């Protein structure tokens, strides 16, 4: 089981573990709360994934039949949304494998480390520790590499430790085509997505050089106008960080009843602390997320009103890294 709105690490770690367990004779179900973008649906085993929002009754039955439940790439139970109560009712052993800070104690065994780049990297270490290098086959390697690549923004953040590159080198030795994996994920978008990106950069980008911050916002009308599909805004939040002096970036996407928010930062500005303090969120130092139940306009006003409080941190961070 992985989290709502699954990303590359969520799907990569889930399917990587699926192939490992099947190879050792286990019967395995992979469950996600809702659907995920097409550019992640190429991974080996994708056809075995059960989507709870579309197959709810079947998923609930599988959960109640399970002898063991493994949670991947999240550490707060509400990330499974509509399945939370079902999981809490089931009395079978539960294992958590994750790399996010401050986990809730809802699993019997918790394999948790914030030092790794991704859940996929942590899972690789765990599987090799259990069965050795030879237990990792090409299918597992493709899934785990995709998870590491996407959760580091193609190795642009959360990837400063040598161990990450050691794991990647071992996965490449399994015969994966890393360039093809990159193409399948990052060069596989729709025309509508490209037009939405151009529109956002031209029309919806707000820059605050006096604070070292910027944001993009997209309302529901604009989502409809550009035929938005899940995953179309993937990576948009990173673009403002390419502007000189911008150390903190956000994207606000209006959904029905709430605003979905992603944050990115450079250097020593803690995006996760900002998300947790103000927008019901969390995540990593330089990559975090949250949400707001205010209107989109009120959410943007709130974000802008907070920037003066962080001016010193952001500008000091910029000057340090500019040197």
SEFIMI-419065 format. One record per residue (C-alpha): residue in three letters; y, z, x; residue number from 1. Coordinates in Angstrom, 2 decimals, always signed. Layout:
// residues N
+-----+---------+---------+---------+-----+
! res !      c2 !      c3 !      c1 !   n !
+-----+---------+---------+---------+-----+
! ALA !       Y !       Z !       X ! NUM !
...
+-----+---------+---------+---------+-----+
This chain:
// residues 323
+-----+---------+---------+---------+-----+
! res !      c2 !      c3 !      c1 !   n !
+-----+---------+---------+---------+-----+
! UNK !   +0.00 !   +0.00 !   +0.00 !   1 !
! UNK !   +3.47 !   -0.86 !   +1.23 !   2 !
! UNK !   +6.99 !   -0.51 !   -0.12 !   3 !
! UNK !   +9.09 !   -2.19 !   -2.80 !   4 !
! UNK !  +10.70 !   -5.48 !   -1.73 !   5 !
! UNK !   +8.24 !   -5.92 !   +1.18 !   6 !
! UNK !   +9.62 !   -7.32 !   +4.41 !   7 !
! UNK !   +7.87 !   -8.92 !   +7.37 !   8 !
! UNK !   +6.73 !   -5.63 !   +8.88 !   9 !
! UNK !   +5.41 !   -4.40 !   +5.54 !  10 !
! UNK !   +3.33 !   -7.52 !   +4.93 !  11 !
! UNK !   +2.37 !   -7.99 !   +8.59 !  12 !
! UNK !   +1.09 !   -4.45 !   +9.03 !  13 !
! UNK !   -0.68 !   -4.46 !   +5.64 !  14 !
! UNK !   -2.54 !   -7.71 !   +6.27 !  15 !
! UNK !   -3.20 !   -6.84 !   +9.91 !  16 !
! UNK !   -4.92 !   -3.64 !   +8.78 !  17 !
! UNK !   -6.70 !   -5.53 !   +5.99 !  18 !
! UNK !   -8.39 !   -7.87 !   +8.49 !  19 !
! UNK !   -9.32 !   -4.96 !  +10.76 !  20 !
! UNK !  -10.97 !   -2.95 !   +7.98 !  21 !
! UNK !  -12.80 !   -5.94 !   +6.50 !  22 !
! UNK !  -14.17 !   -6.78 !   +9.96 !  23 !
! UNK !  -15.71 !   -3.29 !  +10.06 !  24 !
! UNK !  -17.42 !   -3.70 !   +6.70 !  25 !
! UNK !  -14.98 !   -2.04 !   +4.32 !  26 !
! UNK !  -13.92 !   -3.23 !   +0.87 !  27 !
! UNK !  -10.14 !   -3.42 !   +0.93 !  28 !
! UNK !   -7.37 !   -4.00 !   -1.60 !  29 !
! UNK !   -3.83 !   -4.76 !   -0.41 !  30 !
! UNK !   -1.17 !   -3.76 !   -2.93 !  31 !
! UNK !   +2.58 !   -4.41 !   -3.02 !  32 !
! UNK !   +4.91 !   -3.14 !   -5.77 !  33 !
! UNK !   +6.62 !   -6.52 !   -6.31 !  34 !
! UNK !   +6.63 !  -10.07 !   -5.00 !  35 !
! UNK !   +8.02 !  -11.09 !   -1.61 !  36 !
! UNK !   +9.63 !  -14.22 !   -0.13 !  37 !
! UNK !   +7.73 !  -17.45 !   +0.40 !  38 !
! UNK !   +8.49 !  -17.42 !   +4.12 !  39 !
! UNK !   +6.14 !  -14.42 !   +4.43 !  40 !
! UNK !   +3.32 !  -15.86 !   +2.32 !  41 !
! UNK !   +1.73 !  -17.92 !   +5.09 !  42 !
! UNK !   +0.00 !  -14.97 !   +6.77 !  43 !
! UNK !   -3.81 !  -14.94 !   +6.84 !  44 !
! UNK !   -5.09 !  -12.95 !   +3.86 !  45 !
! UNK !   -1.97 !  -13.47 !   +1.74 !  46 !
! UNK !   -4.15 !  -14.66 !   -1.15 !  47 !
! UNK !   -5.80 !  -11.20 !   -1.23 !  48 !
! UNK !   -2.56 !   -9.33 !   -2.00 !  49 !
! UNK !   -2.22 !   -7.73 !   -5.45 !  50 !
! UNK !   +1.34 !   -7.62 !   -6.85 !  51 !
! UNK !   +1.79 !   -4.58 !   -9.10 !  52 !
! UNK !   +4.72 !   -6.01 !  -11.05 !  53 !
! UNK !   +2.49 !   -8.92 !  -12.10 !  54 !
! UNK !   -0.97 !   -7.27 !  -12.14 !  55 !
! UNK !   -0.08 !   -3.72 !  -13.08 !  56 !
! UNK !   -3.23 !   -2.68 !  -14.94 !  57 !
! UNK !   -5.55 !   -4.12 !  -12.31 !  58 !
! UNK !   -3.61 !   -2.37 !   -9.55 !  59 !
! UNK !   -3.75 !   +0.99 !  -11.35 !  60 !
! UNK !   -7.53 !   +0.60 !  -11.81 !  61 !
! UNK !   -8.00 !   -0.21 !   -8.10 !  62 !
! UNK !   -5.97 !   +2.85 !   -7.12 !  63 !
! UNK !   -8.11 !   +5.12 !   -9.28 !  64 !
! UNK !  -11.30 !   +3.56 !   -7.83 !  65 !
! UNK !  -10.18 !   +3.99 !   -4.21 !  66 !
! UNK !  -11.94 !   +6.35 !   -1.79 !  67 !
! UNK !   -9.07 !   +6.22 !   +0.72 !  68 !
! UNK !   -5.42 !   +5.20 !   +0.42 !  69 !
! UNK !   -3.30 !   +4.07 !   +3.38 !  70 !
! UNK !   +0.49 !   +3.84 !   +3.10 !  71 !
! UNK !   +2.26 !   +1.48 !   +5.49 !  72 !
! UNK !   +5.90 !   +1.05 !   +6.55 !  73 !
! UNK !   +7.54 !   +3.67 !   +4.33 !  74 !
! UNK !   +7.64 !   +7.46 !   +4.31 !  75 !
! UNK !   +9.30 !   +8.41 !   +1.02 !  76 !
! UNK !   +7.05 !   +8.12 !   -2.02 !  77 !
! UNK !   +9.67 !   +6.69 !   -4.35 !  78 !
! UNK !   +9.59 !   +3.47 !   -2.28 !  79 !
! UNK !   +6.52 !   +2.43 !   -4.32 !  80 !
! UNK !   +8.62 !   +2.73 !   -7.49 !  81 !
! UNK !   +6.49 !   +2.29 !  -10.64 !  82 !
! UNK !   +3.29 !   +3.33 !   -8.85 !  83 !
! UNK !   +4.59 !   +6.68 !   -7.57 !  84 !
! UNK !   +3.12 !   +8.83 !  -10.34 !  85 !
! UNK !   -0.22 !   +7.02 !  -10.18 !  86 !
! UNK !   -0.55 !   +7.72 !   -6.46 !  87 !
! UNK !   +0.43 !  +11.36 !   -6.90 !  88 !
! UNK !   -2.31 !  +11.82 !   -9.52 !  89 !
! UNK !   -5.09 !  +10.42 !   -7.32 !  90 !
! UNK !   -6.88 !  +13.14 !   -5.36 !  91 !
! UNK !   -8.47 !  +11.02 !   -2.61 !  92 !
! UNK !   -7.43 !  +11.33 !   +1.07 !  93 !
! UNK !   -4.21 !   +9.56 !   +1.99 !  94 !
! UNK !   -2.99 !   +8.30 !   +5.38 !  95 !
! UNK !   +0.58 !   +7.39 !   +6.32 !  96 !
! UNK !   +1.33 !   +4.92 !   +9.14 !  97 !
! UNK !   +5.07 !   +4.45 !   +9.64 !  98 !
! UNK !   +8.00 !   +4.42 !  +12.06 !  99 !
! UNK !  +10.92 !   +5.63 !   +9.92 ! 100 !
! UNK !  +12.56 !   +9.03 !  +10.54 ! 101 !
! UNK !  +12.18 !  +12.14 !   +8.35 ! 102 !
! UNK !   +8.90 !  +11.44 !   +6.50 ! 103 !
! UNK !   +8.00 !  +13.28 !   +3.32 ! 104 !
! UNK !   +4.71 !  +15.23 !   +3.57 ! 105 !
! UNK !   +2.80 !  +13.32 !   +0.87 ! 106 !
! UNK !   -0.16 !  +12.18 !   +3.02 ! 107 !
! UNK !   -3.09 !  +14.16 !   +4.43 ! 108 !
! UNK !   -2.86 !  +12.40 !   +7.80 ! 109 !
! UNK !   +0.50 !  +11.20 !   +9.09 ! 110 !
! UNK !   +0.73 !   +8.71 !  +11.96 ! 111 !
! UNK !   +4.48 !   +8.61 !  +12.42 ! 112 !
! UNK !   +6.63 !   +7.63 !  +15.38 ! 113 !
! UNK !  +10.28 !   +6.57 !  +15.46 ! 114 !
! UNK !   +9.97 !   +5.40 !  +19.05 ! 115 !
! UNK !   +8.15 !   +2.17 !  +18.23 ! 116 !
! UNK !   +9.83 !   -1.04 !  +17.12 ! 117 !
! UNK !   +7.88 !   -1.38 !  +13.91 ! 118 !
! UNK !   +4.92 !   -0.19 !  +11.89 ! 119 !
! UNK !   +3.05 !   -3.26 !  +13.17 ! 120 !
! UNK !   +3.47 !   -2.12 !  +16.77 ! 121 !
! UNK !   +2.35 !   +1.41 !  +15.88 ! 122 !
! UNK !   -0.65 !   +0.02 !  +14.01 ! 123 !
! UNK !   -1.66 !   -2.09 !  +17.01 ! 124 !
! UNK !   -1.71 !   +1.03 !  +19.20 ! 125 !
! UNK !   -3.73 !   +2.89 !  +16.58 ! 126 !
! UNK !   -6.32 !   +0.14 !  +16.09 ! 127 !
! UNK !   -6.80 !   -0.39 !  +19.82 ! 128 !
! UNK !   -7.17 !   +3.37 !  +20.21 ! 129 !
! UNK !   -9.89 !   +3.36 !  +17.55 ! 130 !
! UNK !  -11.92 !   +0.29 !  +18.52 ! 131 !
! UNK !  -10.47 !   -1.22 !  +21.71 ! 132 !
! UNK !   -8.65 !   -4.46 !  +22.51 ! 133 !
! UNK !  -11.61 !   -6.65 !  +21.52 ! 134 !
! UNK !  -11.30 !   -5.48 !  +17.91 ! 135 !
! UNK !   -8.02 !   -7.36 !  +17.51 ! 136 !
! UNK !   -8.68 !  -10.95 !  +16.47 ! 137 !
! UNK !   -6.28 !  -13.86 !  +16.00 ! 138 !
! UNK !   -5.67 !  -13.21 !  +12.29 ! 139 !
! UNK !   -4.69 !   -9.61 !  +13.00 ! 140 !
! UNK !   -2.56 !  -10.71 !  +15.94 ! 141 !
! UNK !   -0.60 !  -13.25 !  +13.86 ! 142 !
! UNK !   +0.17 !  -10.67 !  +11.18 ! 143 !
! UNK !   +1.14 !   -7.93 !  +13.64 ! 144 !
! UNK !   +3.30 !  -10.27 !  +15.72 ! 145 !
! UNK !   +5.16 !  -11.39 !  +12.59 ! 146 !
! UNK !   +5.77 !   -7.76 !  +11.70 ! 147 !
! UNK !   +7.16 !   -6.91 !  +15.13 ! 148 !
! UNK !   +9.26 !  -10.08 !  +15.32 ! 149 !
! UNK !  +10.91 !   -9.61 !  +11.94 ! 150 !
! UNK !  +11.55 !   -5.86 !  +12.28 ! 151 !
! UNK !  +13.35 !   -6.40 !  +15.57 ! 152 !
! UNK !  +15.40 !   -9.39 !  +14.43 ! 153 !
! UNK !  +13.50 !  -11.57 !  +16.90 ! 154 !
! UNK !  +13.75 !   -8.81 !  +19.52 ! 155 !
! UNK !  +17.50 !   -8.32 !  +19.19 ! 156 !
! UNK !  +17.31 !   -4.65 !  +18.08 ! 157 !
! UNK !  +14.77 !   -1.79 !  +17.99 ! 158 !
! UNK !  +13.15 !   -3.47 !  +20.99 ! 159 !
! UNK !  +14.42 !   -1.79 !  +24.15 ! 160 !
! UNK !  +11.18 !   -0.12 !  +25.23 ! 161 !
! UNK !   +8.73 !   -1.90 !  +27.56 ! 162 !
! UNK !   +5.77 !   -0.96 !  +25.35 ! 163 !
! UNK !   +6.96 !   -3.39 !  +22.66 ! 164 !
! UNK !   +6.74 !   -6.33 !  +25.06 ! 165 !
! UNK !   +3.38 !   -5.17 !  +26.36 ! 166 !
! UNK !   +2.00 !   -5.21 !  +22.81 ! 167 !
! UNK !   +3.53 !   -8.64 !  +22.19 ! 168 !
! UNK !   +1.95 !   -9.99 !  +25.37 ! 169 !
! UNK !   -1.45 !   -8.72 !  +24.27 ! 170 !
! UNK !   -1.04 !  -10.36 !  +20.87 ! 171 !
! UNK !   -0.11 !  -13.68 !  +22.47 ! 172 !
! UNK !   -3.27 !  -13.45 !  +24.57 ! 173 !
! UNK !   -5.22 !  -13.57 !  +21.29 ! 174 !
! UNK !   -4.16 !  -17.21 !  +20.95 ! 175 !
! UNK !   -1.34 !  -16.97 !  +18.45 ! 176 !
! UNK !   +1.38 !  -19.61 !  +18.37 ! 177 !
! UNK !   +4.55 !  -17.50 !  +18.49 ! 178 !
! UNK !   +6.84 !  -20.51 !  +18.10 ! 179 !
! UNK !   +5.06 !  -21.61 !  +14.94 ! 180 !
! UNK !   +5.28 !  -18.08 !  +13.55 ! 181 !
! UNK !   +9.02 !  -18.09 !  +14.20 ! 182 !
! UNK !   +9.36 !  -21.45 !  +12.47 ! 183 !
! UNK !   +7.37 !  -20.31 !   +9.46 ! 184 !
! UNK !   +9.66 !  -17.30 !   +8.99 ! 185 !
! UNK !  +13.12 !  -18.39 !  +10.12 ! 186 !
! UNK !  +13.08 !  -22.18 !   +9.74 ! 187 !
! UNK !  +11.53 !  -22.26 !   +6.31 ! 188 !
! UNK !  +14.44 !  -21.56 !   +3.96 ! 189 !
! UNK !  +15.56 !  -23.49 !   +0.90 ! 190 !
! UNK !  +18.63 !  -25.71 !   +0.60 ! 191 !
! UNK !  +20.05 !  -23.24 !   -1.93 ! 192 !
! UNK !  +19.74 !  -20.45 !   +0.62 ! 193 !
! UNK !  +21.66 !  -22.42 !   +3.23 ! 194 !
! UNK !  +24.41 !  -23.22 !   +0.74 ! 195 !
! UNK !  +24.61 !  -19.56 !   -0.28 ! 196 !
! UNK !  +24.97 !  -18.56 !   +3.37 ! 197 !
! UNK !  +27.79 !  -21.06 !   +3.90 ! 198 !
! UNK !  +29.53 !  -19.83 !   +0.75 ! 199 !
! UNK !  +29.25 !  -16.19 !   +1.83 ! 200 !
! UNK !  +30.64 !  -16.81 !   +5.31 ! 201 !
! UNK !  +33.48 !  -18.95 !   +3.99 ! 202 !
! UNK !  +34.41 !  -17.02 !   +0.86 ! 203 !
! UNK !  +32.82 !  -13.56 !   +0.69 ! 204 !
! UNK !  +33.19 !  -12.24 !   +4.24 ! 205 !
! UNK !  +35.68 !   -9.38 !   +4.65 ! 206 !
! UNK !  +36.60 !   -8.28 !   +8.16 ! 207 !
! UNK !  +38.36 !   -5.04 !   +9.12 ! 208 !
! UNK !  +39.24 !   -5.39 !  +12.82 ! 209 !
! UNK !  +41.14 !   -2.11 !  +12.73 ! 210 !
! UNK !  +37.83 !   -0.34 !  +12.03 ! 211 !
! UNK !  +35.38 !   -2.62 !  +13.82 ! 212 !
! UNK !  +33.61 !   -3.36 !  +10.52 ! 213 !
! UNK !  +32.88 !   -6.22 !   +8.13 ! 214 !
! UNK !  +30.94 !   -6.89 !   +4.95 ! 215 !
! UNK !  +29.65 !   -9.60 !   +2.62 ! 216 !
! UNK !  +29.27 !   -9.12 !   -1.13 ! 217 !
! UNK !  +27.41 !  -11.24 !   -3.69 ! 218 !
! UNK !  +27.64 !  -10.73 !   -7.44 ! 219 !
! UNK !  +25.08 !  -11.66 !  -10.08 ! 220 !
! UNK !  +27.00 !  -14.75 !  -11.17 ! 221 !
! UNK !  +26.91 !  -16.08 !   -7.62 ! 222 !
! UNK !  +23.20 !  -15.32 !   -7.30 ! 223 !
! UNK !  +22.55 !  -17.41 !  -10.41 ! 224 !
! UNK !  +24.87 !  -20.19 !   -9.25 ! 225 !
! UNK !  +22.89 !  -20.60 !   -6.01 ! 226 !
! UNK !  +19.44 !  -20.23 !   -7.67 ! 227 !
! UNK !  +18.79 !  -17.04 !   -5.72 ! 228 !
! UNK !  +15.19 !  -16.15 !   -4.94 ! 229 !
! UNK !  +13.84 !  -13.02 !   -3.32 ! 230 !
! UNK !  +14.52 !  -13.15 !   +0.42 ! 231 !
! UNK !  +17.31 !  -15.75 !   +0.28 ! 232 !
! UNK !  +19.84 !  -13.26 !   +1.69 ! 233 !
! UNK !  +17.53 !  -12.18 !   +4.53 ! 234 !
! UNK !  +19.54 !  -11.92 !   +7.75 ! 235 !
! UNK !  +22.98 !  -12.42 !   +6.15 ! 236 !
! UNK !  +24.00 !   -8.90 !   +7.15 ! 237 !
! UNK !  +23.60 !   -9.75 !  +10.83 ! 238 !
! UNK !  +26.15 !  -12.58 !  +10.91 ! 239 !
! UNK !  +29.32 !  -10.43 !  +10.92 ! 240 !
! UNK !  +28.06 !   -8.67 !  +14.06 ! 241 !
! UNK !  +28.62 !  -11.95 !  +15.89 ! 242 !
! UNK !  +32.38 !  -11.45 !  +15.46 ! 243 !
! UNK !  +34.08 !   -9.93 !  +18.51 ! 244 !
! UNK !  +34.89 !   -6.27 !  +17.94 ! 245 !
! UNK !  +32.67 !   -5.85 !  +14.85 ! 246 !
! UNK !  +30.19 !   -3.01 !  +15.43 ! 247 !
! UNK !  +29.19 !   -2.27 !  +11.82 ! 248 !
! UNK !  +28.21 !   -4.73 !   +9.10 ! 249 !
! UNK !  +27.06 !   -4.43 !   +5.49 ! 250 !
! UNK !  +25.97 !   -6.67 !   +2.64 ! 251 !
! UNK !  +26.25 !   -5.68 !   -1.02 ! 252 !
! UNK !  +24.14 !   -7.56 !   -3.57 ! 253 !
! UNK !  +24.67 !   -6.87 !   -7.26 ! 254 !
! UNK !  +21.45 !   -6.30 !   -9.20 ! 255 !
! UNK !  +20.90 !   -5.26 !  -12.80 ! 256 !
! UNK !  +22.01 !   -1.62 !  -12.95 ! 257 !
! UNK !  +22.64 !   -1.07 !   -9.26 ! 258 !
! UNK !  +23.92 !   -2.56 !   -6.02 ! 259 !
! UNK !  +21.46 !   -3.18 !   -3.19 ! 260 !
! UNK !  +22.96 !   -2.53 !   +0.26 ! 261 !
! UNK !  +21.89 !   -3.32 !   +3.83 ! 262 !
! UNK !  +23.63 !   -2.02 !   +6.96 ! 263 !
! UNK !  +23.51 !   -3.15 !  +10.58 ! 264 !
! UNK !  +25.26 !   -1.74 !  +13.62 ! 265 !
! UNK !  +25.50 !   -2.22 !  +17.36 ! 266 !
! UNK !  +25.34 !   +0.36 !  +20.11 ! 267 !
! UNK !  +25.49 !   +4.04 !  +19.20 ! 268 !
! UNK !  +26.80 !   +3.86 !  +15.65 ! 269 !
! UNK !  +24.12 !   +5.32 !  +13.37 ! 270 !
! UNK !  +23.81 !   +3.04 !  +10.36 ! 271 !
! UNK !  +21.04 !   +5.24 !   +8.93 ! 272 !
! UNK !  +23.24 !   +8.34 !   +8.90 ! 273 !
! UNK !  +26.00 !   +6.43 !   +7.14 ! 274 !
! UNK !  +23.52 !   +5.11 !   +4.56 ! 275 !
! UNK !  +22.03 !   +8.55 !   +3.96 ! 276 !
! UNK !  +25.37 !  +10.32 !   +3.67 ! 277 !
! UNK !  +27.00 !   +7.90 !   +1.24 ! 278 !
! UNK !  +24.59 !   +5.41 !   -0.33 ! 279 !
! UNK !  +21.25 !   +7.11 !   -1.13 ! 280 !
! UNK !  +19.59 !   +5.42 !   +1.82 ! 281 !
! UNK !  +18.26 !   +5.68 !   +5.34 ! 282 !
! UNK !  +16.39 !   +3.70 !   +7.93 ! 283 !
! UNK !  +16.92 !   +3.19 !  +11.63 ! 284 !
! UNK !  +19.85 !   +3.77 !  +13.94 ! 285 !
! UNK !  +20.99 !   +0.14 !  +13.90 ! 286 !
! UNK !  +19.29 !   -1.13 !  +10.73 ! 287 !
! UNK !  +19.37 !   +0.74 !   +7.44 ! 288 !
! UNK !  +19.63 !   +0.28 !   +3.70 ! 289 !
! UNK !  +20.66 !   +2.02 !   +0.51 ! 290 !
! UNK !  +21.89 !   +1.48 !   -3.01 ! 291 !
! UNK !  +24.75 !   +2.37 !   -5.33 ! 292 !
! UNK !  +24.72 !   +2.96 !   -9.08 ! 293 !
! UNK !  +28.45 !   +2.25 !   -9.25 ! 294 !
! UNK !  +29.67 !   -1.22 !  -10.17 ! 295 !
! UNK !  +29.93 !   -3.74 !   -7.37 ! 296 !
! UNK !  +33.73 !   -3.45 !   -7.32 ! 297 !
! UNK !  +33.60 !   +0.37 !   -7.23 ! 298 !
! UNK !  +30.94 !   +0.27 !   -4.51 ! 299 !
! UNK !  +33.10 !   -1.98 !   -2.33 ! 300 !
! UNK !  +36.10 !   +0.27 !   -2.88 ! 301 !
! UNK !  +34.02 !   +3.28 !   -1.86 ! 302 !
! UNK !  +32.81 !   +1.55 !   +1.31 ! 303 !
! UNK !  +36.33 !   +0.54 !   +2.29 ! 304 !
! UNK !  +37.63 !   +4.05 !   +1.63 ! 305 !
! UNK !  +35.01 !   +5.50 !   +4.00 ! 306 !
! UNK !  +35.88 !   +3.32 !   +6.98 ! 307 !
! UNK !  +38.91 !   +5.36 !   +8.13 ! 308 !
! UNK !  +36.61 !   +8.39 !   +8.55 ! 309 !
! UNK !  +34.51 !   +6.41 !  +11.05 ! 310 !
! UNK !  +37.30 !   +4.60 !  +12.84 ! 311 !
! UNK !  +37.06 !   +6.74 !  +15.97 ! 312 !
! UNK !  +33.28 !   +6.32 !  +16.29 ! 313 !
! UNK !  +33.35 !   +2.57 !  +15.72 ! 314 !
! UNK !  +36.24 !   +1.77 !  +18.02 ! 315 !
! UNK !  +35.00 !   +4.11 !  +20.77 ! 316 !
! UNK !  +31.60 !   +2.46 !  +20.49 ! 317 !
! UNK !  +33.21 !   -0.99 !  +20.79 ! 318 !
! UNK !  +35.24 !   -0.07 !  +23.88 ! 319 !
! UNK !  +32.19 !   +1.48 !  +25.57 ! 320 !
! UNK !  +30.03 !   -1.60 !  +25.03 ! 321 !
! UNK !  +32.85 !   -4.02 !  +25.84 ! 322 !
! UNK !  +33.03 !   -2.42 !  +29.28 ! 323 !
+-----+---------+---------+---------+-----+
